[in-house]
Amino acid sequence: MTLALLQEAVASYGAFAAIGAGLAAIGGGIGVGKIGGAAMEAMARQPEMQGKLQGSAIVLIAFIEAVALFAVVVSFLAMSA
């Protein structure tokens, strides 16, 4: 049911799908950059916490990339509809 509603919503805005894919990619890049910068600052302040900070940053980056990839896929679905 949710997929059908999503497809109906996407079909009515198909002309803006390329813009949506671009915004999703830009948003993902900004998010990854912010996490990377904050992790580097935190490691510079407390070098002994590098392992924990690096692991947390990698997990957060994976979440952001997954959301951005989902948004790009939805945009591509809109272009094909």
PDB file of N, CA, C and O in Angstrom:
ATOM      1  N   MET A   1       0.818  -1.181   0.000  1.00  0.00           N
ATOM      2  CA  MET A   1       0.000   0.000   0.000  1.00  0.00           C
ATOM      3  C   MET A   1       0.871   1.256   0.000  1.00  0.00           C
ATOM      4  O   MET A   1       0.604   2.199  -0.745  1.00  0.00           O
ATOM      5  N   THR A   2       1.897   1.267   0.825  1.00  0.00           N
ATOM      6  CA  THR A   2       2.773   2.436   0.899  1.00  0.00           C
ATOM      7  C   THR A   2       3.508   2.650  -0.411  1.00  0.00           C
ATOM      8  O   THR A   2       3.686   3.790  -0.841  1.00  0.00           O
ATOM      9  N   LEU A   3       3.932   1.580  -1.048  1.00  0.00           N
ATOM     10  CA  LEU A   3       4.630   1.706  -2.321  1.00  0.00           C
ATOM     11  C   LEU A   3       3.724   2.302  -3.390  1.00  0.00           C
ATOM     12  O   LEU A   3       4.169   3.113  -4.202  1.00  0.00           O
ATOM     13  N   ALA A   4       2.473   1.910  -3.393  1.00  0.00           N
ATOM     14  CA  ALA A   4       1.529   2.462  -4.371  1.00  0.00           C
ATOM     15  C   ALA A   4       1.318   3.955  -4.144  1.00  0.00           C
ATOM     16  O   ALA A   4       1.253   4.726  -5.102  1.00  0.00           O
ATOM     17  N   LEU A   5       1.211   4.365  -2.886  1.00  0.00           N
ATOM     18  CA  LEU A   5       1.059   5.792  -2.589  1.00  0.00           C
ATOM     19  C   LEU A   5       2.302   6.568  -2.991  1.00  0.00           C
ATOM     20  O   LEU A   5       2.208   7.676  -3.519  1.00  0.00           O
ATOM     21  N   LEU A   6       3.459   5.987  -2.742  1.00  0.00           N
ATOM     22  CA  LEU A   6       4.713   6.634  -3.128  1.00  0.00           C
ATOM     23  C   LEU A   6       4.808   6.771  -4.643  1.00  0.00           C
ATOM     24  O   LEU A   6       5.230   7.812  -5.147  1.00  0.00           O
ATOM     25  N   GLN A   7       4.424   5.740  -5.361  1.00  0.00           N
ATOM     26  CA  GLN A   7       4.471   5.799  -6.819  1.00  0.00           C
ATOM     27  C   GLN A   7       3.497   6.836  -7.371  1.00  0.00           C
ATOM     28  O   GLN A   7       3.808   7.510  -8.353  1.00  0.00           O
ATOM     29  N   GLU A   8       2.331   6.971  -6.758  1.00  0.00           N
ATOM     30  CA  GLU A   8       1.377   7.986  -7.207  1.00  0.00           C
ATOM     31  C   GLU A   8       1.904   9.393  -6.963  1.00  0.00           C
ATOM     32  O   GLU A   8       1.745  10.277  -7.805  1.00  0.00           O
ATOM     33  N   ALA A   9       2.530   9.597  -5.812  1.00  0.00           N
ATOM     34  CA  ALA A   9       3.085  10.913  -5.504  1.00  0.00           C
ATOM     35  C   ALA A   9       4.240  11.248  -6.436  1.00  0.00           C
ATOM     36  O   ALA A   9       4.379  12.392  -6.869  1.00  0.00           O
ATOM     37  N   VAL A  10       5.063  10.263  -6.744  1.00  0.00           N
ATOM     38  CA  VAL A  10       6.214  10.478  -7.607  1.00  0.00           C
ATOM     39  C   VAL A  10       5.777  10.733  -9.040  1.00  0.00           C
ATOM     40  O   VAL A  10       6.392  11.536  -9.741  1.00  0.00           O
ATOM     41  N   ALA A  11       4.729  10.064  -9.480  1.00  0.00           N
ATOM     42  CA  ALA A  11       4.278  10.215 -10.867  1.00  0.00           C
ATOM     43  C   ALA A  11       3.797  11.634 -11.154  1.00  0.00           C
ATOM     44  O   ALA A  11       3.951  12.120 -12.274  1.00  0.00           O
ATOM     45  N   SER A  12       3.220  12.302 -10.165  1.00  0.00           N
ATOM     46  CA  SER A  12       2.712  13.643 -10.406  1.00  0.00           C
ATOM     47  C   SER A  12       3.818  14.698 -10.429  1.00  0.00           C
ATOM     48  O   SER A  12       3.592  15.806 -10.915  1.00  0.00           O
ATOM     49  N   TYR A  13       4.993  14.382  -9.921  1.00  0.00           N
ATOM     50  CA  TYR A  13       6.107  15.338  -9.901  1.00  0.00           C
ATOM     51  C   TYR A  13       7.303  14.809 -10.686  1.00  0.00           C
ATOM     52  O   TYR A  13       8.443  15.094 -10.321  1.00  0.00           O
ATOM     53  N   GLY A  14       7.078  14.068 -11.723  1.00  0.00           N
ATOM     54  CA  GLY A  14       8.153  13.452 -12.494  1.00  0.00           C
ATOM     55  C   GLY A  14       9.110  14.435 -13.138  1.00  0.00           C
ATOM     56  O   GLY A  14      10.276  14.104 -13.354  1.00  0.00           O
ATOM     57  N   ALA A  15       8.643  15.646 -13.454  1.00  0.00           N
ATOM     58  CA  ALA A  15       9.504  16.620 -14.126  1.00  0.00           C
ATOM     59  C   ALA A  15      10.628  17.108 -13.229  1.00  0.00           C
ATOM     60  O   ALA A  15      11.661  17.556 -13.726  1.00  0.00           O
ATOM     61  N   PHE A  16      10.449  17.030 -11.937  1.00  0.00           N
ATOM     62  CA  PHE A  16      11.459  17.530 -10.999  1.00  0.00           C
ATOM     63  C   PHE A  16      12.362  16.418 -10.465  1.00  0.00           C
ATOM     64  O   PHE A  16      13.103  16.634  -9.506  1.00  0.00           O
ATOM     65  N   ALA A  17      12.310  15.248 -11.067  1.00  0.00           N
ATOM     66  CA  ALA A  17      13.064  14.107 -10.555  1.00  0.00           C
ATOM     67  C   ALA A  17      14.571  14.309 -10.666  1.00  0.00           C
ATOM     68  O   ALA A  17      15.310  13.924  -9.759  1.00  0.00           O
ATOM     69  N   ALA A  18      15.032  14.895 -11.741  1.00  0.00           N
ATOM     70  CA  ALA A  18      16.472  15.109 -11.897  1.00  0.00           C
ATOM     71  C   ALA A  18      16.989  16.112 -10.869  1.00  0.00           C
ATOM     72  O   ALA A  18      18.090  15.959 -10.340  1.00  0.00           O
ATOM     73  N   ILE A  19      16.193  17.128 -10.594  1.00  0.00           N
ATOM     74  CA  ILE A  19      16.579  18.102  -9.569  1.00  0.00           C
ATOM     75  C   ILE A  19      16.629  17.415  -8.202  1.00  0.00           C
ATOM     76  O   ILE A  19      17.531  17.676  -7.405  1.00  0.00           O
ATOM     77  N   GLY A  20      15.673  16.550  -7.939  1.00  0.00           N
ATOM     78  CA  GLY A  20      15.651  15.823  -6.671  1.00  0.00           C
ATOM     79  C   GLY A  20      16.860  14.916  -6.506  1.00  0.00           C
ATOM     80  O   GLY A  20      17.422  14.817  -5.415  1.00  0.00           O
ATOM     81  N   ALA A  21      17.262  14.255  -7.582  1.00  0.00           N
ATOM     82  CA  ALA A  21      18.440  13.386  -7.504  1.00  0.00           C
ATOM     83  C   ALA A  21      19.695  14.207  -7.234  1.00  0.00           C
ATOM     84  O   ALA A  21      20.558  13.797  -6.458  1.00  0.00           O
ATOM     85  N   GLY A  22      19.793  15.358  -7.872  1.00  0.00           N
ATOM     86  CA  GLY A  22      20.948  16.216  -7.639  1.00  0.00           C
ATOM     87  C   GLY A  22      20.986  16.748  -6.219  1.00  0.00           C
ATOM     88  O   GLY A  22      22.048  16.782  -5.598  1.00  0.00           O
ATOM     89  N   LEU A  23      19.846  17.162  -5.702  1.00  0.00           N
ATOM     90  CA  LEU A  23      19.791  17.655  -4.330  1.00  0.00           C
ATOM     91  C   LEU A  23      20.120  16.559  -3.326  1.00  0.00           C
ATOM     92  O   LEU A  23      20.757  16.820  -2.305  1.00  0.00           O
ATOM     93  N   ALA A  24      19.689  15.334  -3.611  1.00  0.00           N
ATOM     94  CA  ALA A  24      20.004  14.219  -2.718  1.00  0.00           C
ATOM     95  C   ALA A  24      21.508  13.962  -2.691  1.00  0.00           C
ATOM     96  O   ALA A  24      22.076  13.700  -1.630  1.00  0.00           O
ATOM     97  N   ALA A  25      22.150  14.036  -3.847  1.00  0.00           N
ATOM     98  CA  ALA A  25      23.595  13.825  -3.899  1.00  0.00           C
ATOM     99  C   ALA A  25      24.341  14.949  -3.183  1.00  0.00           C
ATOM    100  O   ALA A  25      25.306  14.698  -2.461  1.00  0.00           O
ATOM    101  N   ILE A  26      23.892  16.182  -3.383  1.00  0.00           N
ATOM    102  CA  ILE A  26      24.532  17.312  -2.709  1.00  0.00           C
ATOM    103  C   ILE A  26      24.335  17.216  -1.194  1.00  0.00           C
ATOM    104  O   ILE A  26      25.268  17.453  -0.428  1.00  0.00           O
ATOM    105  N   GLY A  27      23.130  16.871  -0.769  1.00  0.00           N
ATOM    106  CA  GLY A  27      22.859  16.733   0.657  1.00  0.00           C
ATOM    107  C   GLY A  27      23.697  15.652   1.310  1.00  0.00           C
ATOM    108  O   GLY A  27      24.203  15.829   2.419  1.00  0.00           O
ATOM    109  N   GLY A  28      23.842  14.528   0.614  1.00  0.00           N
ATOM    110  CA  GLY A  28      24.691  13.457   1.136  1.00  0.00           C
ATOM    111  C   GLY A  28      26.143  13.902   1.264  1.00  0.00           C
ATOM    112  O   GLY A  28      26.810  13.588   2.249  1.00  0.00           O
ATOM    113  N   GLY A  29      26.626  14.632   0.267  1.00  0.00           N
ATOM    114  CA  GLY A  29      28.005  15.127   0.313  1.00  0.00           C
ATOM    115  C   GLY A  29      28.233  16.112   1.449  1.00  0.00           C
ATOM    116  O   GLY A  29      29.265  16.070   2.119  1.00  0.00           O
ATOM    117  N   ILE A  30      27.271  16.994   1.661  1.00  0.00           N
ATOM    118  CA  ILE A  30      27.389  17.955   2.764  1.00  0.00           C
ATOM    119  C   ILE A  30      27.380  17.225   4.112  1.00  0.00           C
ATOM    120  O   ILE A  30      28.164  17.554   5.002  1.00  0.00           O
ATOM    121  N   GLY A  31      26.503  16.246   4.258  1.00  0.00           N
ATOM    122  CA  GLY A  31      26.428  15.496   5.510  1.00  0.00           C
ATOM    123  C   GLY A  31      27.703  14.732   5.814  1.00  0.00           C
ATOM    124  O   GLY A  31      28.179  14.734   6.950  1.00  0.00           O
ATOM    125  N   VAL A  32      28.256  14.080   4.805  1.00  0.00           N
ATOM    126  CA  VAL A  32      29.502  13.330   4.997  1.00  0.00           C
ATOM    127  C   VAL A  32      30.647  14.293   5.336  1.00  0.00           C
ATOM    128  O   VAL A  32      31.489  13.988   6.180  1.00  0.00           O
ATOM    129  N   GLY A  33      30.672  15.443   4.680  1.00  0.00           N
ATOM    130  CA  GLY A  33      31.710  16.427   4.969  1.00  0.00           C
ATOM    131  C   GLY A  33      31.636  16.957   6.387  1.00  0.00           C
ATOM    132  O   GLY A  33      32.663  17.136   7.042  1.00  0.00           O
ATOM    133  N   LYS A  34      30.418  17.211   6.869  1.00  0.00           N
ATOM    134  CA  LYS A  34      30.258  17.701   8.239  1.00  0.00           C
ATOM    135  C   LYS A  34      30.694  16.644   9.258  1.00  0.00           C
ATOM    136  O   LYS A  34      31.354  16.964  10.247  1.00  0.00           O
ATOM    137  N   ILE A  35      30.327  15.402   9.014  1.00  0.00           N
ATOM    138  CA  ILE A  35      30.718  14.341   9.939  1.00  0.00           C
ATOM    139  C   ILE A  35      32.236  14.161   9.925  1.00  0.00           C
ATOM    140  O   ILE A  35      32.859  14.018  10.977  1.00  0.00           O
ATOM    141  N   GLY A  36      32.819  14.168   8.740  1.00  0.00           N
ATOM    142  CA  GLY A  36      34.277  14.016   8.649  1.00  0.00           C
ATOM    143  C   GLY A  36      35.014  15.147   9.337  1.00  0.00           C
ATOM    144  O   GLY A  36      35.992  14.914  10.047  1.00  0.00           O
ATOM    145  N   GLY A  37      34.550  16.376   9.131  1.00  0.00           N
ATOM    146  CA  GLY A  37      35.196  17.520   9.774  1.00  0.00           C
ATOM    147  C   GLY A  37      35.078  17.472  11.287  1.00  0.00           C
ATOM    148  O   GLY A  37      36.043  17.743  12.001  1.00  0.00           O
ATOM    149  N   ALA A  38      33.899  17.129  11.773  1.00  0.00           N
ATOM    150  CA  ALA A  38      33.700  17.049  13.220  1.00  0.00           C
ATOM    151  C   ALA A  38      34.536  15.920  13.831  1.00  0.00           C
ATOM    152  O   ALA A  38      35.066  16.066  14.932  1.00  0.00           O
ATOM    153  N   ALA A  39      34.651  14.808  13.126  1.00  0.00           N
ATOM    154  CA  ALA A  39      35.460  13.701  13.624  1.00  0.00           C
ATOM    155  C   ALA A  39      36.940  14.088  13.679  1.00  0.00           C
ATOM    156  O   ALA A  39      37.638  13.739  14.632  1.00  0.00           O
ATOM    157  N   MET A  40      37.416  14.804  12.665  1.00  0.00           N
ATOM    158  CA  MET A  40      38.821  15.234  12.674  1.00  0.00           C
ATOM    159  C   MET A  40      39.090  16.215  13.820  1.00  0.00           C
ATOM    160  O   MET A  40      40.130  16.140  14.475  1.00  0.00           O
ATOM    161  N   GLU A  41      38.151  17.134  14.055  1.00  0.00           N
ATOM    162  CA  GLU A  41      38.318  18.071  15.174  1.00  0.00           C
ATOM    163  C   GLU A  41      38.340  17.332  16.507  1.00  0.00           C
ATOM    164  O   GLU A  41      39.154  17.636  17.379  1.00  0.00           O
ATOM    165  N   ALA A  42      37.448  16.367  16.659  1.00  0.00           N
ATOM    166  CA  ALA A  42      37.395  15.611  17.908  1.00  0.00           C
ATOM    167  C   ALA A  42      38.662  14.785  18.104  1.00  0.00           C
ATOM    168  O   ALA A  42      39.156  14.669  19.225  1.00  0.00           O
ATOM    169  N   MET A  43      39.191  14.212  17.028  1.00  0.00           N
ATOM    170  CA  MET A  43      40.433  13.433  17.139  1.00  0.00           C
ATOM    171  C   MET A  43      41.620  14.332  17.454  1.00  0.00           C
ATOM    172  O   MET A  43      42.553  13.909  18.137  1.00  0.00           O
ATOM    173  N   ALA A  44      41.594  15.562  16.965  1.00  0.00           N
ATOM    174  CA  ALA A  44      42.686  16.492  17.274  1.00  0.00           C
ATOM    175  C   ALA A  44      42.650  16.891  18.745  1.00  0.00           C
ATOM    176  O   ALA A  44      43.693  17.101  19.364  1.00  0.00           O
ATOM    177  N   ARG A  45      41.451  16.992  19.299  1.00  0.00           N
ATOM    178  CA  ARG A  45      41.335  17.365  20.716  1.00  0.00           C
ATOM    179  C   ARG A  45      41.688  16.215  21.642  1.00  0.00           C
ATOM    180  O   ARG A  45      42.352  16.413  22.659  1.00  0.00           O
ATOM    181  N   GLN A  46      41.243  15.007  21.290  1.00  0.00           N
ATOM    182  CA  GLN A  46      41.484  13.828  22.131  1.00  0.00           C
ATOM    183  C   GLN A  46      41.979  12.678  21.269  1.00  0.00           C
ATOM    184  O   GLN A  46      41.185  11.842  20.838  1.00  0.00           O
ATOM    185  N   PRO A  47      43.279  12.626  21.014  1.00  0.00           N
ATOM    186  CA  PRO A  47      43.820  11.572  20.136  1.00  0.00           C
ATOM    187  C   PRO A  47      43.587  10.156  20.661  1.00  0.00           C
ATOM    188  O   PRO A  47      43.540   9.210  19.874  1.00  0.00           O
ATOM    189  N   GLU A  48      43.440   9.994  21.977  1.00  0.00           N
ATOM    190  CA  GLU A  48      43.247   8.653  22.528  1.00  0.00           C
ATOM    191  C   GLU A  48      41.875   8.072  22.196  1.00  0.00           C
ATOM    192  O   GLU A  48      41.662   6.870  22.349  1.00  0.00           O
ATOM    193  N   MET A  49      40.948   8.905  21.746  1.00  0.00           N
ATOM    194  CA  MET A  49      39.607   8.436  21.396  1.00  0.00           C
ATOM    195  C   MET A  49      39.455   8.163  19.897  1.00  0.00           C
ATOM    196  O   MET A  49      38.334   8.022  19.409  1.00  0.00           O
ATOM    197  N   GLN A  50      40.553   8.089  19.175  1.00  0.00           N
ATOM    198  CA  GLN A  50      40.494   7.960  17.724  1.00  0.00           C
ATOM    199  C   GLN A  50      39.699   6.744  17.274  1.00  0.00           C
ATOM    200  O   GLN A  50      38.879   6.853  16.363  1.00  0.00           O
ATOM    201  N   GLY A  51      39.919   5.598  17.885  1.00  0.00           N
ATOM    202  CA  GLY A  51      39.241   4.373  17.467  1.00  0.00           C
ATOM    203  C   GLY A  51      37.728   4.467  17.570  1.00  0.00           C
ATOM    204  O   GLY A  51      37.009   4.095  16.642  1.00  0.00           O
ATOM    205  N   LYS A  52      37.246   4.969  18.711  1.00  0.00           N
ATOM    206  CA  LYS A  52      35.799   5.093  18.909  1.00  0.00           C
ATOM    207  C   LYS A  52      35.204   6.137  17.974  1.00  0.00           C
ATOM    208  O   LYS A  52      34.134   5.931  17.401  1.00  0.00           O
ATOM    209  N   LEU A  53      35.899   7.249  17.826  1.00  0.00           N
ATOM    210  CA  LEU A  53      35.385   8.306  16.957  1.00  0.00           C
ATOM    211  C   LEU A  53      35.343   7.861  15.501  1.00  0.00           C
ATOM    212  O   LEU A  53      34.383   8.140  14.783  1.00  0.00           O
ATOM    213  N   GLN A  54      36.385   7.170  15.078  1.00  0.00           N
ATOM    214  CA  GLN A  54      36.443   6.718  13.686  1.00  0.00           C
ATOM    215  C   GLN A  54      35.343   5.703  13.397  1.00  0.00           C
ATOM    216  O   GLN A  54      34.708   5.760  12.344  1.00  0.00           O
ATOM    217  N   GLY A  55      35.117   4.788  14.310  1.00  0.00           N
ATOM    218  CA  GLY A  55      34.051   3.798  14.123  1.00  0.00           C
ATOM    219  C   GLY A  55      32.676   4.431  14.079  1.00  0.00           C
ATOM    220  O   GLY A  55      31.842   4.074  13.247  1.00  0.00           O
ATOM    221  N   SER A  56      32.445   5.377  14.984  1.00  0.00           N
ATOM    222  CA  SER A  56      31.152   6.071  14.996  1.00  0.00           C
ATOM    223  C   SER A  56      30.950   6.874  13.718  1.00  0.00           C
ATOM    224  O   SER A  56      29.854   6.891  13.158  1.00  0.00           O
ATOM    225  N   ALA A  57      32.005   7.537  13.258  1.00  0.00           N
ATOM    226  CA  ALA A  57      31.900   8.342  12.036  1.00  0.00           C
ATOM    227  C   ALA A  57      31.586   7.459  10.832  1.00  0.00           C
ATOM    228  O   ALA A  57      30.783   7.844   9.982  1.00  0.00           O
ATOM    229  N   ILE A  58      32.194   6.303  10.746  1.00  0.00           N
ATOM    230  CA  ILE A  58      31.939   5.410   9.612  1.00  0.00           C
ATOM    231  C   ILE A  58      30.492   4.932   9.611  1.00  0.00           C
ATOM    232  O   ILE A  58      29.865   4.862   8.554  1.00  0.00           O
ATOM    233  N   VAL A  59      29.957   4.603  10.786  1.00  0.00           N
ATOM    234  CA  VAL A  59      28.560   4.168  10.873  1.00  0.00           C
ATOM    235  C   VAL A  59      27.620   5.302  10.475  1.00  0.00           C
ATOM    236  O   VAL A  59      26.669   5.079   9.725  1.00  0.00           O
ATOM    237  N   LEU A  60      27.873   6.507  10.963  1.00  0.00           N
ATOM    238  CA  LEU A  60      27.026   7.649  10.616  1.00  0.00           C
ATOM    239  C   LEU A  60      27.097   7.971   9.127  1.00  0.00           C
ATOM    240  O   LEU A  60      26.084   8.304   8.512  1.00  0.00           O
ATOM    241  N   ILE A  61      28.282   7.874   8.553  1.00  0.00           N
ATOM    242  CA  ILE A  61      28.430   8.118   7.111  1.00  0.00           C
ATOM    243  C   ILE A  61      27.640   7.087   6.316  1.00  0.00           C
ATOM    244  O   ILE A  61      27.031   7.419   5.299  1.00  0.00           O
ATOM    245  N   ALA A  62      27.647   5.840   6.773  1.00  0.00           N
ATOM    246  CA  ALA A  62      26.879   4.798   6.085  1.00  0.00           C
ATOM    247  C   ALA A  62      25.384   5.104   6.122  1.00  0.00           C
ATOM    248  O   ALA A  62      24.685   4.887   5.133  1.00  0.00           O
ATOM    249  N   PHE A  63      24.887   5.607   7.258  1.00  0.00           N
ATOM    250  CA  PHE A  63      23.475   5.971   7.349  1.00  0.00           C
ATOM    251  C   PHE A  63      23.134   7.106   6.391  1.00  0.00           C
ATOM    252  O   PHE A  63      22.108   7.062   5.712  1.00  0.00           O
ATOM    253  N   ILE A  64      23.987   8.112   6.336  1.00  0.00           N
ATOM    254  CA  ILE A  64      23.728   9.249   5.445  1.00  0.00           C
ATOM    255  C   ILE A  64      23.755   8.806   3.990  1.00  0.00           C
ATOM    256  O   ILE A  64      22.901   9.215   3.203  1.00  0.00           O
ATOM    257  N   GLU A  65      24.713   7.984   3.626  1.00  0.00           N
ATOM    258  CA  GLU A  65      24.793   7.499   2.251  1.00  0.00           C
ATOM    259  C   GLU A  65      23.577   6.654   1.887  1.00  0.00           C
ATOM    260  O   GLU A  65      23.103   6.703   0.752  1.00  0.00           O
ATOM    261  N   ALA A  66      23.071   5.881   2.845  1.00  0.00           N
ATOM    262  CA  ALA A  66      21.890   5.060   2.572  1.00  0.00           C
ATOM    263  C   ALA A  66      20.669   5.936   2.305  1.00  0.00           C
ATOM    264  O   ALA A  66      19.894   5.661   1.388  1.00  0.00           O
ATOM    265  N   VAL A  67      20.496   6.977   3.092  1.00  0.00           N
ATOM    266  CA  VAL A  67      19.356   7.879   2.888  1.00  0.00           C
ATOM    267  C   VAL A  67      19.496   8.608   1.552  1.00  0.00           C
ATOM    268  O   VAL A  67      18.515   8.750   0.822  1.00  0.00           O
ATOM    269  N   ALA A  68      20.701   9.068   1.226  1.00  0.00           N
ATOM    270  CA  ALA A  68      20.909   9.760  -0.051  1.00  0.00           C
ATOM    271  C   ALA A  68      20.673   8.813  -1.225  1.00  0.00           C
ATOM    272  O   ALA A  68      20.080   9.205  -2.230  1.00  0.00           O
ATOM    273  N   LEU A  69      21.133   7.574  -1.103  1.00  0.00           N
ATOM    274  CA  LEU A  69      20.918   6.603  -2.175  1.00  0.00           C
ATOM    275  C   LEU A  69      19.431   6.306  -2.349  1.00  0.00           C
ATOM    276  O   LEU A  69      18.950   6.176  -3.475  1.00  0.00           O
ATOM    277  N   PHE A  70      18.705   6.199  -1.240  1.00  0.00           N
ATOM    278  CA  PHE A  70      17.260   5.974  -1.325  1.00  0.00           C
ATOM    279  C   PHE A  70      16.580   7.133  -2.042  1.00  0.00           C
ATOM    280  O   PHE A  70      15.690   6.919  -2.865  1.00  0.00           O
ATOM    281  N   ALA A  71      16.994   8.358  -1.736  1.00  0.00           N
ATOM    282  CA  ALA A  71      16.403   9.527  -2.383  1.00  0.00           C
ATOM    283  C   ALA A  71      16.703   9.543  -3.880  1.00  0.00           C
ATOM    284  O   ALA A  71      15.843   9.908  -4.682  1.00  0.00           O
ATOM    285  N   VAL A  72      17.906   9.153  -4.255  1.00  0.00           N
ATOM    286  CA  VAL A  72      18.256   9.113  -5.687  1.00  0.00           C
ATOM    287  C   VAL A  72      17.440   8.034  -6.383  1.00  0.00           C
ATOM    288  O   VAL A  72      16.975   8.251  -7.501  1.00  0.00           O
ATOM    289  N   VAL A  73      17.257   6.900  -5.766  1.00  0.00           N
ATOM    290  CA  VAL A  73      16.457   5.822  -6.375  1.00  0.00           C
ATOM    291  C   VAL A  73      15.009   6.271  -6.555  1.00  0.00           C
ATOM    292  O   VAL A  73      14.405   6.009  -7.594  1.00  0.00           O
ATOM    293  N   VAL A  74      14.459   6.934  -5.568  1.00  0.00           N
ATOM    294  CA  VAL A  74      13.085   7.439  -5.689  1.00  0.00           C
ATOM    295  C   VAL A  74      13.000   8.444  -6.830  1.00  0.00           C
ATOM    296  O   VAL A  74      12.028   8.448  -7.585  1.00  0.00           O
ATOM    297  N   SER A  75      14.011   9.293  -6.959  1.00  0.00           N
ATOM    298  CA  SER A  75      14.018  10.270  -8.062  1.00  0.00           C
ATOM    299  C   SER A  75      14.097   9.569  -9.413  1.00  0.00           C
ATOM    300  O   SER A  75      13.418   9.967 -10.360  1.00  0.00           O
ATOM    301  N   PHE A  76      14.918   8.533  -9.507  1.00  0.00           N
ATOM    302  CA  PHE A  76      15.010   7.800 -10.770  1.00  0.00           C
ATOM    303  C   PHE A  76      13.711   7.073 -11.078  1.00  0.00           C
ATOM    304  O   PHE A  76      13.336   6.953 -12.244  1.00  0.00           O
ATOM    305  N   LEU A  77      13.018   6.585 -10.057  1.00  0.00           N
ATOM    306  CA  LEU A  77      11.719   5.973 -10.260  1.00  0.00           C
ATOM    307  C   LEU A  77      10.730   6.992 -10.819  1.00  0.00           C
ATOM    308  O   LEU A  77       9.870   6.661 -11.634  1.00  0.00           O
ATOM    309  N   ALA A  78      10.868   8.224 -10.370  1.00  0.00           N
ATOM    310  CA  ALA A  78       9.977   9.282 -10.866  1.00  0.00           C
ATOM    311  C   ALA A  78      10.257   9.572 -12.323  1.00  0.00           C
ATOM    312  O   ALA A  78       9.330   9.853 -13.083  1.00  0.00           O
ATOM    313  N   MET A  79      11.524   9.509 -12.734  1.00  0.00           N
ATOM    314  CA  MET A  79      11.848   9.770 -14.130  1.00  0.00           C
ATOM    315  C   MET A  79      11.321   8.674 -15.057  1.00  0.00           C
ATOM    316  O   MET A  79      10.966   8.934 -16.206  1.00  0.00           O
ATOM    317  N   SER A  80      11.277   7.450 -14.539  1.00  0.00           N
ATOM    318  CA  SER A  80      10.815   6.349 -15.392  1.00  0.00           C
ATOM    319  C   SER A  80       9.290   6.252 -15.416  1.00  0.00           C
ATOM    320  O   SER A  80       8.722   5.581 -16.278  1.00  0.00           O
ATOM    321  N   ALA A  81       8.631   6.918 -14.475  1.00  0.00           N
ATOM    322  CA  ALA A  81       7.166   6.837 -14.427  1.00  0.00           C
ATOM    323  C   ALA A  81       6.515   7.762 -15.413  1.00  0.00           C
ATOM    324  O   ALA A  81       5.287   7.812 -15.496  1.00  0.00           O
TER     325      ALA A  81
END
